Amino acid sequence: MLKQLTPEKVIYITWVSVALTLCWPLPANNGKIQVFMFKALQIISIINAFILLLPLLYSVYLHFDDVIIVSKCVAVSIGLTQVITQTIICFAKYDSLQHVIEEMIICIKAAQQYEEKIFHKYIEKCYTFYACSITCMYLTATAFIIGPAFSPASFPIDAEYPFQINYTSVKIIIYLQQTLVGFQCAAHVCLSIFGALLLWFTAARFECLAVELQKITNIYAKKVVISFRFIILYAIAVSTFVLILDGIIMIMKVSLIVKVQFITLSLTMLTEIYIYAWPADYMKDMSTNVSKSVYNITWYKQTLRMQKDVLNILVYQQPIIFSVNCILPELSFTLLLLAIRVMIEDDP
């Protein structure tokens, strides 16, 4: 089974998992009309999220004295802001994302045998975790969507609408809209897997670079970091807020079901951070290994020009880290451990 899981299939599975986000750009060979339609759908996706966000805020206003309803509405609202923010970022970074994806696909298609072995090694390392993550994210969304079938609630989400909703046709429309948004939220959490795919591919290219000693991978790595850094920054901010909210819920007298819901939500947020932190850490290590691999060759037996080139690589090759100036010094496992510590210390 694993041998049949080629890099092309991994890319396709990742694309399917995030298709509802409309954040995966079209292939470069699409015409202007197709691109225009795609961007129009991105705008519609943002509007669709706002259509649910406003009733949620209205629900917070009406039930301000009910901490449980307010907490649920705030948690879902934060998820919707992530949908909106990530779609806007991907809309703005459309060309950049399209370029790095096209370069990834071209590189995989033209991969030599030793490169294919490296790619397969990375697939073997990651496929179980990411496959389970995708499954759990969509199962979580499904559980919320079918919740009204096992509770007195009429809709999956506690939103309040400033108009009559007693009509069957209106209820069906609202339920379908909330269902679509629910799966959109799941797809946007899976967007972390899209980012992880690019980071793992970058790490793999660094490993290939250590074999062939070409500098082109540095340029690709920086493009990936630039394309995804603000998406990851916002995901970390959302995760931190949800963890704090979870801590508040845990110290309150609420039902076990509500506590389980918020614990599940917190674990999902931690998984999202882990999905980014794991490949980011590995990418840093692989970029560092480039200098080590250069040093280990018999450079002292090469020509004077070759020795100068080796010296330049040793002097100027810096580890590629995922960071945002003045805000996020470095994305790594240390950040994840801090988040887990916050969650544990907040829980009674």
C-alpha positions in Angstrom: 0.0 0.0 0.0 2.8 2.4 1.0 4.8 1.7 -2.1 1.8 2.8 -4.2 1.6 6.1 -2.3 3.6 8.2 -4.7 4.4 11.9 -4.2 1.8 12.7 -6.9 -0.9 10.9 -4.9 0.2 12.7 -1.7 -0.3 16.0 -3.4 -3.7 15.0 -4.7 -4.9 13.8 -1.3 -3.7 17.0 0.2 -5.5 19.0 -2.5 -8.7 17.1 -1.8 -8.5 17.8 1.9 -8.3 21.5 1.4 -10.4 21.9 -1.8 -13.2 23.6 0.1 -10.9 26.3 1.3 -10.3 27.5 -2.3 -6.7 28.3 -1.1 -5.0 25.9 -3.5 -4.3 27.9 -6.7 -5.3 26.7 -10.1 -2.5 25.2 -12.4 -0.5 27.9 -14.3 -1.9 26.8 -17.6 -5.5 28.0 -16.8 -6.7 31.1 -18.6 -7.7 34.4 -17.2 -11.4 33.6 -17.2 -10.8 30.4 -15.0 -8.6 32.4 -12.7 -11.2 35.2 -12.4 -14.0 32.6 -11.6 -11.7 31.0 -9.0 -11.0 34.3 -7.3 -14.8 35.1 -7.4 -15.4 31.8 -5.6 -12.9 32.8 -3.0 -14.8 36.0 -2.4 -18.1 34.1 -2.2 -16.4 31.8 0.4 -15.5 34.8 2.5 -19.1 36.1 2.3 -20.5 32.7 3.2 -18.4 32.7 6.4 -19.6 36.2 7.2 -23.2 35.1 6.7 -22.8 32.8 9.8 -20.4 35.0 11.7 -23.0 37.9 12.0 -25.7 35.6 13.5 -23.2 34.2 16.0 -22.3 37.7 17.2 -26.0 38.4 17.4 -26.4 35.3 19.5 -23.6 36.5 21.8 -25.4 39.8 22.2 -28.8 38.1 23.0 -27.3 35.5 25.4 -24.6 37.5 27.0 -25.5 36.2 30.5 -25.2 32.5 29.3 -21.5 31.7 29.5 -21.9 28.3 27.8 -23.7 29.7 24.7 -21.3 32.7 24.6 -18.2 30.4 24.8 -19.5 28.1 22.0 -20.4 31.1 19.8 -17.0 32.8 20.4 -15.1 29.6 19.7 -17.0 29.1 16.4 -16.6 32.8 15.6 -12.8 32.5 16.0 -12.8 29.5 13.6 -14.8 31.6 11.1 -12.3 34.5 11.4 -9.6 31.9 10.6 -11.6 30.9 7.4 -11.9 34.5 6.4 -8.3 35.5 7.2 -6.7 32.5 5.6 -8.8 32.9 2.4 -7.8 36.6 2.2 -4.1 35.7 2.6 -4.3 33.0 0.0 -6.2 35.4 -2.3 -3.3 37.9 -1.9 -0.6 35.3 -2.2 -2.2 33.5 -5.2 0.8 34.0 -7.6 3.4 33.0 -5.0 1.5 29.9 -3.9 0.9 28.9 -7.5 4.6 29.3 -8.2 5.8 27.1 -5.3 3.2 24.4 -6.1 4.2 24.4 -9.8 7.8 24.1 -8.9 7.1 21.3 -6.5 5.1 19.3 -9.1 7.8 19.9 -11.8 10.6 18.8 -9.4 8.7 15.6 -8.5 8.0 14.7 -12.2 11.6 15.2 -13.1 13.0 13.5 -9.9 15.9 11.2 -10.3 16.0 7.8 -8.7 17.9 8.9 -5.6 15.4 11.8 -5.2 12.5 9.5 -5.5 13.9 7.4 -2.6 14.2 10.5 -0.5 10.6 11.5 -1.2 9.4 8.0 -0.4 11.3 8.2 2.9 9.4 11.3 3.9 6.1 9.8 2.9 6.8 6.8 5.1 7.7 9.1 8.0 4.6 11.2 7.8 1.7 9.6 6.0 0.1 7.8 9.0 0.0 10.9 11.2 -1.4 13.2 8.4 -3.9 10.7 7.2 -5.3 10.3 10.7 -5.3 14.1 11.2 -7.4 14.7 8.0 -9.8 11.9 9.1 -10.2 13.3 12.6 -10.7 16.9 11.5 -13.5 15.9 9.1 -15.0 13.5 11.6 -15.1 16.3 14.2 -16.9 18.6 11.8 -19.3 15.8 10.9 -20.0 15.2 14.6 -21.0 18.8 15.1 -23.1 18.9 12.0 -25.2 15.8 12.9 -25.4 16.9 16.6 -29.0 18.1 16.3 -30.1 14.5 15.5 -29.2 13.6 19.1 -30.1 16.8 20.9 -33.0 19.3 21.1 -31.1 21.9 19.1 -32.4 22.8 15.7 -29.1 23.6 14.1 -25.4 22.5 14.6 -24.4 26.0 15.7 -26.1 28.2 18.3 -26.7 31.2 16.0 -29.6 33.6 16.3 -31.2 35.1 13.3 -33.1 38.5 13.2 -36.0 36.9 11.2 -38.5 34.1 11.5 -36.9 30.7 11.0 -40.0 28.5 11.7 -40.5 27.7 8.0 -39.3 24.4 6.8 -37.6 25.8 3.7 -35.7 28.4 5.8 -34.6 25.8 8.3 -33.2 23.6 5.4 -31.3 26.5 3.9 -29.8 27.5 7.3 -28.9 23.9 8.1 -27.2 23.4 4.7 -25.4 26.7 5.0 -24.1 25.8 8.5 -23.1 22.4 7.2 -21.1 23.9 4.4 -19.4 26.4 6.7 -18.6 23.5 9.1 -16.8 21.6 6.4 -15.1 24.8 5.3 -13.7 25.1 8.9 -12.5 21.5 8.8 -10.8 22.2 5.4 -9.2 25.3 6.7 -7.7 23.4 9.6 -6.4 20.9 7.0 -4.7 23.9 5.4 -2.0 23.3 8.0 -1.4 20.0 6.2 -1.0 21.9 2.9 1.6 24.1 4.6 3.3 21.0 6.1 3.5 19.4 2.6 5.4 22.4 1.3 7.7 22.4 4.4 8.4 18.7 4.1 9.1 19.0 0.4 11.5 21.9 1.2 13.2 19.7 3.7 13.4 16.9 1.2 15.0 19.3 -1.4 17.6 20.3 1.2 18.4 16.6 1.6 18.7 16.4 -2.2 20.8 19.5 -2.1 23.2 17.8 0.3 23.7 15.2 -2.4 24.0 17.4 -5.5 25.3 20.6 -3.8 23.0 23.1 -5.7 22.0 26.4 -4.1 18.6 26.7 -5.7 16.7 25.1 -2.8 17.4 28.1 -0.5 15.4 30.3 -2.9 12.4 27.9 -2.9 12.5 27.6 0.9 12.3 31.3 1.4 9.3 31.5 -1.0 7.5 28.8 1.0 8.2 30.7 4.3 7.0 34.0 2.8 3.8 32.4 1.4 2.7 30.7 4.6 4.1 32.6 7.5 1.1 34.8 8.2 -1.3 31.9 7.8 0.7 30.0 10.5 0.9 33.1 12.7 -2.9 33.5 12.7 -3.4 29.8 13.3 -1.1 30.1 16.4 -3.0 33.1 17.6 -6.4 31.3 17.2 -5.0 28.2 18.9 -3.7 30.3 21.9 -7.1 32.0 22.3 -9.0 28.6 22.2 -6.6 27.2 24.8 -7.2 30.1 27.1 -10.9 29.8 26.6 -10.7 26.1 27.3 -8.9 26.9 30.6 -11.7 29.2 31.6 -14.4 26.6 30.8 -12.5 23.9 32.8 -12.7 25.9 36.0 -16.4 26.6 35.6 -19.3 24.4 36.7 -20.4 23.2 33.3 -21.6 19.8 32.0 -19.2 17.0 31.1 -20.3 17.2 27.5 -19.3 20.8 27.2 -15.9 20.1 28.8 -15.3 17.2 26.4 -16.2 19.5 23.5 -13.7 22.1 24.5 -11.0 19.6 25.3 -11.5 18.1 21.8 -11.3 21.6 20.3 -8.1 22.3 22.2 -6.5 19.1 21.1 -7.4 19.9 17.5 -5.7 23.3 17.9 -2.6 21.7 19.4 -2.6 19.2 16.5 -2.7 22.2 14.0 0.4 23.7 15.7 2.2 20.3 15.7 1.4 19.9 12.0 3.4 23.0 11.2 6.1 22.7 13.9 7.2 19.2 12.9 8.2 19.9 9.3 9.5 23.4 10.2 11.9 21.8 12.7 13.0 19.2 10.2 13.5 21.8 7.5 15.9 23.7 9.7 17.9 20.6 10.4 18.1 19.6 6.7 19.2 23.2 5.8 21.9 22.9 8.4 23.0 19.6 7.0 23.8 21.2 3.7 26.8 23.0 5.2 27.9 19.8 6.9 27.7 17.7 3.7 29.8 20.4 1.9 32.4 20.2 4.7 32.6 16.4 4.5 33.6 16.3 0.9 37.3 16.2 0.0 37.3 19.9 -0.8 41.1 20.2 -0.1 41.7 18.1 -3.2 39.6 20.3 -5.5 40.6 23.2 -7.6 41.1 26.7 -6.0 37.8 27.9 -7.4 36.0 24.9 -6.0 37.6 25.5 -2.6 36.4 29.1 -2.7 32.8 28.0 -3.6 32.9 25.6 -0.7 34.1 28.3 1.6 31.3 30.6 0.5 28.7 27.9 1.3 30.2 27.3 4.7 30.3 31.0 5.5 26.9 32.1 4.1 24.7 29.0 4.4 22.3 29.8 7.3 19.6 27.5 8.7 16.2 28.2 7.1 13.8 28.8 10.0 10.1 29.7 9.9 9.7 33.0 11.6 7.9 36.4 11.5 9.9 39.4 12.3 9.3 40.9 15.8 6.4 38.5 16.4 7.4 34.8 16.0 11.2 34.3 16.4 11.0 30.7 15.3 8.3 28.0 14.8 9.5 24.8 16.5 8.6 22.1 19.0 9.4 24.6 21.8 6.4 26.6 20.8 4.2 23.5 20.9 5.5 22.5 24.3 4.7 26.0 25.7 1.1 25.7 24.3 0.7 22.3 26.0 2.1 23.8 29.3 -0.5 26.6 29.1 -3.3 24.0 28.6 -2.1 21.9 31.5 -1.6 24.8 33.9 -5.1 26.2 33.0 -6.8 22.8 33.7 -7.8 22.1 37.3 
